[in-house]
Amino acid sequence: MAIFETEALVLRTYNLAEADKIVVCLSRSAGLIRGVAKGCRKLRNRFGASLEPFTLINLTYYEKENKELVSFSQTEILRSRFNLSGNASILTGFSYMGDLLIDFSPPHQANDNLYRMALACFEAASESPPDLESVLRYFEVWLLKIEGFLPDLRACANCHRVFSEETIYLGNDLSLRCAECSGSRGTAVSKRLHAQLRATEKLPPAKFAEEAREVASETKKQMAELTFQMIGRVLERMPRIRPNV
Ligand SMILES: [Zn+2]
């Protein structure tokens, strides 16, 4: 039996037997982990409130050979989201991000870029709840990018010409093409929407969300439709939760 310690973000929990829970979390050093927290539903237990979803913890766990579930041994709260527990839209948004992280992350595979991006997005929305929607868009674009599904936003996938001020088109194969190469078929990506997509590549989530306050609601709506469509295509189904669209 091996023992490990890592920082981790609690994403989802399920009740197990009478007093236990299965906890799914994204960890810094081991990626997606599913573990059993024994006795955590008893009144006085060693885990306290640390296993509430979206809490950032320091986690110690045991791994048994040939077992998919690890055993949680100790937790310590690094950042609680207790202050947001009454904010329904934040909780829906967080559940949505949690679901996508679970859907997109292979178990036990550390991905530092994904971990840091996710943490920054949870943090940005916690710090400024009214910016949730823009943070979710940022999260979706970066999740697609880190997992290798985001098309090249810079140039046409066919003729490699760098996009300038023009409407471009997203094809069924998740590639972006200029009007000429695509024959204007596919989902139109307006110049403003394209600028928003490019902005995610240049800015951290809090800054992106701050600047997005000035962006027209029509463009934001188009962005939500586009990212939702891309994620649906990658998952080959619609996400379980669809917040604020
Ligand atoms: Zn082209």
Boltz pocket constraint, residues with backbone or C-beta under 6 A from the ligand:
constraints:
  - pocket:
      binder: B
      contacts: [[A, 156], [A, 157], [A, 158], [A, 159], [A, 160], [A, 161], [A, 177], [A, 178], [A, 179], [A, 180], [A, 181], [A, 182]]
      max_distance: 6.0
